[in-house]
Each structure stands twice: as structure tokens, then as C-alpha cells.
Amino acid sequence: MILQALANYYDRLVKDPDQDVPEPGFSVQKIHAEIVLDREGNLVEMNDIQQEETIPPKTKKGKPKTRIVPKMVKVPFVEGRTSGVAAFFLWDNTGYVLGAQDKGKPDRIVKQFEAFRSLAHEVLDGVEDEGAKAVLTFLDARESGQVNDIEKFDEKFIGKNCVFRLYGEPDRFIHDHPAVRKAWLGHIDSTMERPTGVCLISGQVDEPQARIHPVLKGVRGAQTSGAYIVSFNASAFMSYGKEFNDNAPVSERAAFAYTTALNHLLNAKTADHQRMLLGDATVVFWSETPTRMESVLQMFIDPSSAGDDEGQEAHDGAVIGQLRAMLQAVRDGKEPPVATLLGDEPDTPFYVLGLAPNASRLAVRFWLVSTVADIAERLAQHFDDLAMETQFDFESEFPGIWFLVRELAPARPNAEGRYTSKMDDVPPVYAGALARSIFTGEAYPESIVNRILGRFRSDGRVTHGRMALLAAHHRRALRKGRTLNSNIQESEVKMSLNTESKNVGYRLGRLFAVLEKTQMEALGNVNATIKDRFFGSAMATPATVFPRLLDLGQKHIAKAEYGYVMDRHIAEIMEGFEVADGTPPFPAHLSSDDQVMFALGYYHQRNALWRKKETPQEATEAE
């Protein structure tokens, strides 16, 4: 299914004139210069076709353009060259095309030029095309040992890739001529001896089978030379006497199609908006037909990234403002969410593929087949589950995956005293698991809850991102029918302070926040607050901590100027505990579910205590 969907996507790309996607028998390569010939095969000029880019400090450097050129096929069934002498057809570096090289190996240069000329004759002899005849005349007019003596040749092109163009045809190269393309494809068919069979992707019979599939590049952490999804490179993987990829027969065209489409998606330059990094997984996504969801999904998943692979905060306020408006509409359940917001056909198939490195192969982290409407609905549910009041004005109410995953890392103070965290401190499995929950609508991983509770005990940072994740876990778990400890209800997991909740963990968290505020009002800034010293133990084993904290709180109330206000808060919280037979309201242990409620209660109550009071005018404007 994965390969079939990618092969279909390739067929869509080929039909799109705006996409630089090669057809079978061709590949995309970096080209630096063009050799312009007249119709008699004389050299007219050699032009630099590189793009100029400015490199600090304000120096200009040529950047080669990518062009579609004939791919090099080397028998048996291998694309490219690793060693020896093997020429490309009608394009190559100057060592092959002109016999001009800077490596000081004249004997090798002669062999390279002869290989290039021989291949050109092998393919183009008898072809009725002005460009083909011009190239052959040009190559035959040069003796291999004197090729360096070419007028109008610029030494800066030595070792660079060149193509041929006919004078008077500024818009195409000679290898793009229809007769030349036809001759090249016929040459491939005649030189490649391949078995035939039924293709598992297309279902076509008597198709030439690909023995080795083209490599895939662009998956972070995979081998730089490329890796494979389908590969049988050892006898242990082969069955019934079949060799290599004959064990999973795929036609040459289908193998080329799915690998070309996937390389296009993995290339940050050609499809950056359809690619993102989540932990150790490189995720690509596409729709069966062009949709707007295809181009904005990355920002939906990570609004703070705005196209940055590392998930850094965006600086383009206008883009983020528009995105926030769209996210708000999606979360509020606008109907129909896709047609009105994106202008897409709701039933259009949509695919999400997550790949991770695994030696010379690629591991499929997750594979999702859905529709545009389902994806939009799951995104809306994700952001609805994450709904949580922020602590500060600069915090986003729509946190992205990278921001959420980074919240699982230990927070450490830097030289300026600010707490920072690094993605390197988070196992990559968390990002993939979180993404899978978002795309499939499944419950959030239980391991994320345990990880955050562990972070509370180690660094004590109760942040918006962490609390949003914990609230989302509880809301989705309850919606999926799971019974949480102490009979927690979904209505109790709110965005902001819930004074009606009777959950013991939530009320203990509220009480802890009030006691912390009481200490600060009585003593001001101290080196270590009760939160720094007791938060972890108060959350896990309340009975060992709260009697002491309440006694300490009464002393702080006596010292504080407005201690009576904090005393009223404590009384209100204590009255809400449901106790029987004189049982103390402080349990010996809290389950992980109730520890989450403790953290929520603390977060909500602290925000309420520190929130700036609205003036009458601000309240009227808010209404």
C-alpha cells in the first residue's frame, strides 16, 4: 500500500508542469555550465548557468542548478558509478565531456573522453536530429589528447558538470530533443537484460523487474549514500531460489516511480512544506490530488516552527496570526471544517509516512491512510484536548509537537538564570508516539504522563506545555472509555480553575499553591520555597508533608500583611474535602492519575492567585 500510494503520487507529479520530476530513464543532477554548439558542431560558447547566492561577508558564489538529465545505468542494474570509467549520456564533468580535468591523470582523462564519445555514438548513430549530429561532429573533431586546447574554455569549469545546447535554442538542451530522448530510452531497453513478471505495485504482467531499487536520500540519520525500503542483500533474506528483489517483484518503472516520489518528498528544497522531523523519524505527507491541507499540515502540527525543521519560534507575526485564526476555527468545530477553511474536497485520500534510519534500510515508524476531512477533525480534537490557560502572554495556546516534546526534557538554568531544555535529552520514541496519537486519534501514550511526573520531581517546572499534555491525556483517556483513579470525570479537567472539583488530588494541588503564595507574601523572595523543597513529595505522598506545611502556613499568615485573604482560601479548599469518620484528608499515596490532578490544581490555583485583577473598563472590553 505504501509503495502503491507513492507510485500514484509520482504519476501526479509528472503531470504537474511546476514540479521538476524526472521521467523513467532520467534523473535530477546539479549542472554548472552549458556547451553551446552550432549546427555544424562548432563550439560557439561555454556559459555559466549557476545561480548566484550571497555568502557572508557579502561575497557572491555560484550555486549549480538542478536539471533533468539522462541517468547513468550501469550493468547489472545499478545506477551511478563508484569507481572505474563509466560515462553519462550527453552530460558529465569536464573530464568526460572535454577531457579537461585538474587531477593530473592524463591516461585516465583520455579513457574518460573516449568512453563519453563511444556512448554518444552508441546511442545517437543513425538518429535524425540536428542536435545529435552536432554533438557527434564536435566530439569526433577532437583528438582525445588535444581536447584541452579548446578556445573559449574557462578554467573555472574544470571538473564541473556540463550539458550541450544547440545555438538558437535557449529553452532546451540537446538531451531534451524528442528524437534524442527516444534513442536514449531505446538504448536502456536494449542493454538491460532483466527478468519479467507480475509487478506487485501496478499488477501489470510481463513487466521488466527491478533487481535493485534506487536509493532513498533525505531521511535524517540514514546513510548519506542512501538507504532502501525494499532490499534483499543477503542470502538469509532470500527464498525459493530467488535472488535480490525477485523475492518481492516490482517493475523497473514502479520502482523508479515510488523512489522518485519519495525522494521528492524527502528533499527539503522541493517539498519542505510536506516534510518534518519528529524525534528520529522523518515524516512526509501528501494527498491523492492537490489540496491546501498538503501545504499547511506542517504548520498545523507545529505552529511555532513556520517551516523551521528544528521547531524554533517563528518571527513572522503575520503568518502566525493567520494560522492562529485558522487553528481557532478548526478547534471551535467550524462546519464543514475542510470545505470552509481549506477549500479542499473532504473525501480526498491523505497519507502520512514516518521513516527512521535502520542500518542500510529504512524502518517505517508509522503509516496512516486517511482523508483530508479526518485529518482536520483529528487536528481539531488534538488542539481541543490541549486547551489550557497560559501563564504568560507570549505563550501560544496552540503548542506544536516540537514544543510539547521538548517539555519532556529536563529543564536546567542557563548563565542568565533562565530555564532551558534540549531535544537531545528526550528519547526520539516520544515524538513518534505523540505524532501517531495525533494522526490516528488514539489515546496519548501513558509513558508521557510518567515522564512529566518524573520531571516535576527532578526540576519542579510546572509549565503550560506540560500541563496541556497532562490535561490532554486525561481528557482523551476518559473519552476513550478508560476509568481513571478516584472516578475522575472529564468535566473536572478544565482549562482554568475549577473550584467545584471534589477530587482530592486537585484540591491538594490548589492547597499547595495557596501555601506557597502565603510563604512568599510573608517572607518575600527566599532561596528555596516550599515548592522547591516539597512539591514532589506533596504530590506523591501528601500525608507526610501537608500537616507540616499547614502548620508552617499559619505562621506565615500571621506575618503576612494580608494573611487573612490566604486564610480564607485555605478554609475554602479544606471545606471541599470529602472525608468520612474523621479520616484525615491527606492520603498516604496518590496514584499517577491523581498526581496529574494535583499538578493541574496547583497550576490553576497559582495562575488565579497571580493573575492581574481586571479594571472595570478591561472587563467591559472583554465582554
C-alpha positions in Angstrom: 0.0 0.0 0.0 2.8 2.4 0.8 4.7 1.8 -2.5 1.4 1.9 -4.5 0.4 5.3 -2.9 3.9 6.7 -3.7 3.8 5.4 -7.3 0.4 7.1 -7.8 1.8 10.3 -6.3 4.7 10.1 -8.9 2.1 10.0 -11.7 0.5 13.1 -10.2 3.9 14.9 -10.0 4.8 14.1 -13.6 1.6 15.8 -14.9 2.4 18.9 -12.9 4.4 21.4 -15.0 5.5 23.2 -11.9 7.3 20.1 -10.5 10.8 19.3 -11.6 10.3 15.5 -11.5 12.2 13.2 -14.0 10.6 10.5 -16.1 12.0 6.9 -16.2 15.4 6.9 -17.7 16.3 10.4 -16.3 17.4 11.9 -13.1 17.9 15.3 -11.4 21.5 16.4 -11.2 23.5 19.6 -10.5 24.7 21.3 -13.6 27.2 24.1 -13.7 27.8 25.0 -17.3 26.4 24.6 -20.9 28.4 24.0 -24.0 26.7 25.8 -26.9 27.3 24.3 -30.4 26.1 25.5 -33.8 24.5 23.0 -36.3 27.9 22.2 -37.8 29.2 21.1 -34.4 31.5 24.1 -33.8 31.9 25.4 -30.3 30.1 28.8 -30.0 30.5 29.5 -26.3 30.5 27.9 -22.9 28.1 29.6 -20.4 27.9 29.5 -16.7 24.3 28.6 -15.7 24.8 28.6 -12.0 22.7 30.7 -9.7 24.4 33.4 -7.8 24.0 33.4 -4.0 25.4 35.8 -1.5 27.7 34.3 1.1 28.7 36.3 4.2 30.5 38.6 4.3 28.7 39.7 1.1 30.7 37.6 -1.4 28.9 36.0 -4.3 29.3 32.4 -5.1 27.8 30.3 -7.9 25.3 27.7 -6.9 24.6 24.9 -9.6 21.1 24.5 -10.9 19.4 21.2 -10.8 18.4 19.8 -14.2 16.7 16.7 -15.5 19.3 14.8 -17.5 19.7 11.1 -18.7 20.5 8.9 -15.8 23.6 6.7 -15.9 22.7 3.0 -16.0 25.5 0.6 -15.4 25.0 -3.1 -16.0 24.0 -5.0 -13.9 21.0 -3.0 -12.6 23.0 -0.3 -10.8 22.5 3.4 -11.1 25.5 5.7 -10.9 29.2 5.0 -10.7 31.5 4.3 -7.8 34.9 3.6 -9.5 36.4 2.9 -12.8 35.5 4.7 -16.0 31.8 5.0 -17.0 30.3 7.9 -18.9 26.9 9.6 -18.6 24.9 10.3 -21.7 25.2 13.9 -23.0 26.2 15.3 -19.6 29.1 14.8 -17.3 32.0 16.5 -15.7 34.6 18.1 -18.0 36.9 15.1 -17.6 34.4 13.1 -19.7 32.8 15.7 -21.9 36.0 17.6 -22.9 38.9 15.6 -21.5 39.7 18.6 -19.2 40.5 17.6 -15.6 42.6 19.1 -12.8 43.7 15.8 -11.2 46.8 15.3 -13.2 46.0 11.8 -14.6 46.3 12.2 -18.4 45.8 8.5 -19.2 42.6 8.3 -17.2 41.3 11.5 -18.9 41.8 10.0 -22.3 39.8 6.9 -21.3 37.1 9.1 -19.9 36.7 11.2 -23.0 36.7 8.1 -25.2 34.0 6.4 -23.0 31.9 9.5 -23.3 32.3 9.7 -27.1 31.7 6.0 -27.5 28.4 6.1 -25.6 27.2 9.1 -27.6 27.9 7.2 -30.9 26.3 4.1 -29.5 23.0 5.9 -28.7 22.9 8.6 -31.4 24.3 6.9 -34.6 21.5 7.0 -37.2 19.3 9.4 -35.2 17.9 12.2 -37.4 18.3 15.2 -35.2 20.4 18.4 -35.7 21.5 18.4 -32.0 22.6 14.8 -32.1 24.6 15.3 -35.2 26.2 18.5 -33.8 27.3 16.7 -30.7 28.8 13.8 -32.6 30.6 16.1 -35.0 32.0 18.2 -32.1 33.3 15.1 -30.3 34.8 13.5 -33.4 36.6 16.7 -34.4 38.7 16.5 -31.3 41.6 14.1 -30.8 41.4 12.8 -27.2 44.9 14.0 -26.4 44.3 17.6 -27.6 40.9 18.2 -26.0 42.3 20.7 -23.5 43.1 23.1 -26.4 39.6 24.4 -26.8 39.1 28.1 -27.3 36.6 29.9 -25.2 37.0 27.4 -22.4 37.0 28.9 -18.9 39.2 27.1 -16.4 36.7 27.7 -13.6 34.6 24.9 -15.2 37.2 22.2 -14.8 35.8 19.3 -13.0 32.2 20.7 -13.2 29.2 19.1 -14.8 28.3 20.3 -18.3 25.4 19.8 -20.8 25.0 20.5 -24.5 22.8 23.1 -26.1 22.2 24.0 -29.7 22.7 27.6 -30.7 19.4 29.4 -31.2 17.5 27.1 -28.7 17.7 28.9 -25.4 14.9 27.0 -23.7 16.1 23.4 -24.0 19.2 21.2 -24.1 20.1 18.7 -26.7 19.2 15.7 -24.5 15.7 17.1 -24.3 15.1 16.8 -28.0 12.3 14.2 -28.6 14.4 12.1 -31.0 17.4 12.0 -28.6 15.1 11.1 -25.6 13.6 8.3 -27.7 17.0 7.0 -28.7 18.2 7.0 -25.1 15.2 5.1 -23.7 15.6 2.6 -26.5 19.3 2.2 -25.6 18.3 1.4 -22.0 15.8 -1.2 -23.0 18.3 -2.9 -25.4 21.2 -3.1 -22.9 19.4 -4.1 -19.8 18.6 -7.8 -19.6 16.0 -8.2 -16.9 13.6 -10.9 -15.9 9.9 -10.2 -16.4 6.9 -11.0 -14.1 3.9 -9.6 -12.3 4.5 -6.2 -10.6 3.3 -6.2 -7.0 2.6 -2.4 -7.3 0.9 -2.0 -10.6 -0.4 -5.5 -11.1 1.0 -5.5 -14.7 2.2 -8.8 -16.2 5.4 -9.4 -18.2 6.9 -6.2 -16.8 10.7 -6.0 -16.6 11.6 -6.5 -12.9 13.9 -4.2 -10.9 16.6 -6.3 -9.3 17.9 -3.4 -7.1 15.7 -0.4 -6.3 17.1 3.2 -6.5 18.3 4.5 -3.2 16.4 6.9 -1.0 18.1 10.0 0.5 16.9 12.7 2.9 16.0 10.6 6.0 17.8 12.1 8.9 20.3 9.6 10.5 20.3 7.3 7.5 23.4 6.6 5.4 24.4 9.6 3.3 24.9 7.4 0.3 21.2 6.4 0.5 19.1 3.6 2.0 16.3 1.3 0.9 12.7 0.4 2.0 12.8 -2.8 -0.1 16.1 -4.6 -0.1 17.3 -8.3 -0.2 21.0 -8.0 0.1 21.9 -11.2 2.0 21.2 -14.9 1.4 19.2 -15.1 4.7 16.6 -12.8 3.2 16.1 -14.8 0.0 13.6 -17.7 -0.5 12.8 -20.4 -3.1 16.0 -19.8 -5.0 15.1 -16.2 -5.9 17.8 -13.5 -5.8 17.8 -9.9 -4.7 14.4 -8.1 -5.2 13.0 -11.0 -7.2 11.7 -12.0 -3.8 9.3 -9.0 -3.9 8.9 -8.4 -7.7 8.4 -4.8 -8.6 8.8 -3.5 -12.1 11.5 -1.1 -13.2 9.0 1.7 -13.8 7.2 1.2 -10.5 10.4 1.1 -8.5 11.6 4.3 -10.2 8.2 5.9 -9.6 7.9 5.2 -5.9 11.6 6.1 -5.1 11.4 9.3 -7.2 8.2 10.4 -5.5 9.7 9.7 -2.0 13.0 11.4 -2.8 11.0 14.4 -3.9 9.1 14.5 -0.6 12.3 13.9 1.4 14.1 16.8 -0.4 13.9 19.9 1.8 14.3 22.1 -1.4 11.5 20.6 -3.4 8.9 19.7 -0.7 9.9 21.4 2.5 6.2 22.1 3.4 5.4 18.3 3.1 8.2 17.1 5.4 9.0 17.5 9.1 11.3 15.9 11.7 9.7 14.2 14.7 12.3 12.7 17.0 14.3 10.2 15.0 11.5 10.0 12.4 11.4 11.9 9.1 7.7 12.4 8.3 6.3 13.1 4.9 2.7 13.5 3.8 0.7 14.0 0.7 -2.8 13.8 -0.8 -4.0 11.9 -3.8 -4.9 15.2 -5.6 -3.6 18.7 -4.8 -5.1 20.1 -1.5 -4.3 23.0 0.7 -4.1 20.6 3.7 -1.0 19.3 2.0 0.8 22.6 2.3 -0.4 23.7 5.8 -0.4 20.4 7.8 3.2 21.1 8.9 2.1 24.4 10.5 -1.0 22.8 12.0 1.2 20.2 13.7 3.8 22.7 14.8 2.5 26.3 14.6 5.7 27.7 16.2 8.0 26.3 13.5 6.7 28.1 10.4 8.8 25.8 8.3 11.9 25.5 10.5 13.0 21.9 10.8 14.3 22.4 14.3 10.9 23.8 15.6 12.2 27.2 16.7 9.8 30.0 17.3 8.7 31.9 14.2 9.3 35.6 13.8 6.7 36.3 11.1 3.8 37.7 13.1 1.5 38.0 10.2 1.8 34.3 9.2 1.4 33.1 12.8 -1.6 35.4 13.2 -3.3 33.9 10.2 -2.5 30.4 11.3 -3.8 31.1 14.8 -7.1 32.3 13.4 -7.4 29.1 11.3 -6.5 26.9 14.3 -9.0 28.6 16.4 -11.7 28.0 13.8 -10.7 24.3 13.5 -10.7 23.8 17.3 -14.1 25.5 17.6 -15.5 22.9 15.1 -16.5 25.1 12.2 -18.7 23.0 9.8 -17.7 21.8 7.4 -14.1 22.3 8.7 -12.3 21.4 5.5 -14.6 23.0 2.8 -14.9 26.3 4.6 -11.4 26.7 6.0 -9.2 25.0 3.4 -11.3 24.8 0.3 -10.4 21.1 -0.1 -12.5 18.1 -1.1 -13.2 16.4 2.3 -13.0 12.8 0.9 -9.6 13.3 -0.8 -7.3 10.4 0.4 -4.4 11.7 2.6 -1.3 9.8 3.5 1.3 10.2 6.3 4.5 8.2 6.4 7.1 8.3 9.1 10.6 6.8 8.3 13.5 6.2 10.7 17.1 5.0 9.9 17.9 1.3 10.3 21.4 0.5 9.0 21.2 0.5 5.2 17.4 0.2 5.3 14.6 2.5 6.5 12.2 1.5 9.2 8.6 2.5 8.8 7.8 4.3 12.1 4.1 4.8 11.2 1.9 4.7 8.1 -1.5 6.4 8.1 -4.1 6.3 5.3 -6.9 8.8 5.9 -8.8 11.6 4.3 -8.4 15.4 4.4 -11.6 15.6 6.5 -10.5 13.0 9.0 -7.1 14.7 9.4 -8.7 18.1 10.0 -11.1 16.5 12.5 -8.2 14.8 14.4 -6.2 18.1 14.5 -9.2 19.9 15.9 -9.6 17.2 18.5 -5.9 17.4 19.4 -6.0 21.1 20.0 -9.3 20.9 21.9 -7.7 18.3 24.2 -4.7 20.5 24.7 -6.8 23.5 25.8 -5.2 25.0 28.8 -4.9 28.6 30.1 -1.4 30.1 29.6 0.8 31.5 32.3 2.3 34.3 30.2 1.2 36.4 27.2 4.0 35.2 25.0 2.9 31.5 25.3 0.9 30.0 22.4 -2.4 28.4 23.1 -1.6 26.1 20.2 1.7 24.4 21.1 3.4 22.4 18.4 4.8 18.9 18.7 8.4 20.1 19.0 7.4 22.4 21.8 5.5 19.6 23.6 8.2 17.0 23.2 10.8 19.5 24.4 8.8 19.9 27.6 9.7 16.2 28.4 13.4 17.1 28.7 15.0 18.2 32.0 14.9 22.0 32.5 18.3 23.4 33.5 19.1 27.1 34.4 21.5 28.8 32.0 24.0 31.6 32.7 21.2 34.2 32.8 19.1 32.1 35.3 16.5 31.1 32.7 15.5 27.5 32.4 16.2 25.8 29.1 15.8 22.3 27.7 17.3 20.4 24.8 15.7 18.0 22.4 18.7 15.7 22.7 17.7 14.9 26.2 14.4 13.3 25.1 14.3 9.8 23.6 13.1 10.0 20.0 10.4 7.5 20.6 8.2 10.1 22.4 7.9 12.4 19.3 6.8 9.5 17.1 4.3 8.2 19.7 2.8 11.6 20.1 2.5 12.2 16.4 0.8 8.8 16.0 -1.7 9.7 18.6 -2.5 13.0 16.8 -2.9 11.5 13.4 -4.9 8.4 14.5 -6.9 9.9 17.3 -5.7 7.2 19.7 -5.1 7.8 23.4 -1.9 9.7 24.2 0.9 7.4 25.5 0.9 6.6 29.2 4.7 7.0 29.1 4.4 10.7 28.5 2.5 11.1 31.8 5.1 9.2 33.7 7.9 11.2 32.1 6.3 14.6 33.0 5.7 13.4 36.6 9.3 12.5 36.8 10.3 15.9 35.5 8.2 17.6 38.2 10.1 15.6 40.9 13.5 16.5 39.3 13.2 20.1 38.3 9.9 21.2 39.7 8.9 23.1 36.5 5.1 23.2 36.2 4.8 24.8 32.8 2.0 25.4 30.3 3.2 22.8 27.9 3.5 20.1 30.5 0.1 20.8 31.9 -1.5 20.9 28.4 -0.1 17.5 27.7 -1.3 16.0 31.1 -4.8 17.5 30.6 -5.0 16.2 27.0 -4.0 12.7 28.2 -6.8 12.6 30.8 -9.5 14.1 28.5 -8.7 11.6 25.7 -8.4 8.7 28.1 -11.8 9.4 29.6 -13.3 9.9 26.1 -12.0 6.5 25.1 -13.8 4.9 28.0 -10.9 4.4 30.4 -11.8 4.8 34.1 -9.3 7.0 35.9 -8.4 6.7 39.6 -10.8 8.3 42.1 -13.5 8.4 39.4 -12.1 11.5 37.8 -14.7 13.0 35.4 -14.0 14.7 32.1 -15.9 17.8 33.3 -13.3 18.1 36.1 -10.4 18.6 33.7 -10.9 22.2 32.8 -8.8 24.9 31.2 -8.7 27.1 34.3 -9.5 27.0 38.0 -12.4 24.6 38.9 -13.5 25.4 42.4 -16.3 22.8 42.3 -14.0 19.8 41.8 -14.0 17.4 44.7 -11.0 15.3 43.5 -8.6 15.0 46.4 -5.5 15.4 44.2 -6.9 18.6 42.6 -7.7 20.1 45.9 -4.4 19.2 47.4 -2.7 20.9 44.4 -4.8 24.0 45.0 -3.9 24.0 48.7 -0.2 23.7 47.9 -0.4 26.7 45.6 -2.1 28.8 48.3 0.5 27.8 50.9 3.3 28.7 48.5 1.7 32.2 47.9 1.3 32.6 51.7 5.0 32.0 52.2 6.0 34.5 49.5 3.8 37.2 50.9 5.2 36.7 54.4 8.9 36.3 53.6 9.3 37.7 50.1 11.8 36.1 47.8 13.7 33.2 49.5 16.4 30.9 48.3 14.2 27.8 48.4 10.4 28.0 48.6 8.2 25.1 49.8 7.7 24.3 46.1 11.5 23.8 45.7 11.6 21.6 48.7 8.4 19.7 48.9 6.5 19.7 45.6 7.5 16.1 44.6 6.7 14.6 48.0 3.5 16.6 48.4 2.3 15.3 45.0 3.2 11.6 45.7 2.8 11.2 49.5 0.6 14.1 50.8 0.3 12.6 54.4 4.0 13.0 55.0 4.1 16.7 54.0 0.8 18.6 54.4 0.4 18.6 58.2 3.8 20.3 58.5 3.0 22.7 55.6 -0.3 23.7 57.2 1.4 24.4 60.5 4.0 26.5 58.7 1.3 28.2 56.7 -0.4 29.5 59.9 2.9 31.1 60.9 3.2 32.8 57.5 -0.4 34.0 57.7 0.4 35.7 61.0 3.4 37.6 59.4 1.7 38.5 56.1 0.1 41.9 55.7 -3.0 40.4 54.0 -2.7 36.9 55.6 -6.4 36.8 56.3 -7.1 36.5 52.5 -4.9 33.4 52.2 -6.6 32.0 55.4 -9.9 32.3 53.6 -8.6 30.4 50.6 -7.2 27.6 52.8 -10.6 27.3 54.6 -12.5 27.2 51.3 -10.3 24.4 50.0 -10.3 22.4 53.2 -14.1 22.5 53.4 -14.3 20.9 50.0 -12.6 17.7 51.0 -14.9 14.8 51.2 -13.9 12.9 54.4 -15.7 10.3 56.4 -15.5 9.1 60.0 -12.9 11.7 60.8 -10.4 10.4 58.3 -7.7 13.0 57.6 -8.0 14.5 54.1 -4.4 13.7 53.3 -3.9 10.2 51.7 -0.7 8.3 52.2 -0.2 8.0 48.4 -1.7 9.4 45.3 -1.9 7.4 42.1 -0.4 8.7 38.9 -3.9 9.8 37.7 -4.4 11.8 40.9 -0.9 13.2 40.7 -1.9 14.7 37.4 -4.9 16.3 39.0 -2.6 17.6 41.8 -0.4 19.3 39.2 -3.5 20.7 37.5 -4.9 22.0 40.7 -1.6 23.7 41.6 -1.2 25.2 38.1 -4.8 26.6 38.0 -4.8 27.9 41.6 -1.4 29.6 41.1 -2.5 31.3 37.9 -5.6 32.5 39.7 -3.6 33.9 42.6 -1.1 35.7 40.5 -3.5 36.9 37.8 -3.7 40.7 37.5 -7.1 42.0 38.5 -9.2 43.4 35.7 -10.2 47.1 35.8 -13.9 47.8 35.2 -13.0 49.1 31.7 -11.0 45.9 30.8 -13.9 43.7 32.0 -16.3 45.6 29.8 -14.0 45.3 26.7 -13.5 41.6 27.4 -17.3 41.1 27.4 
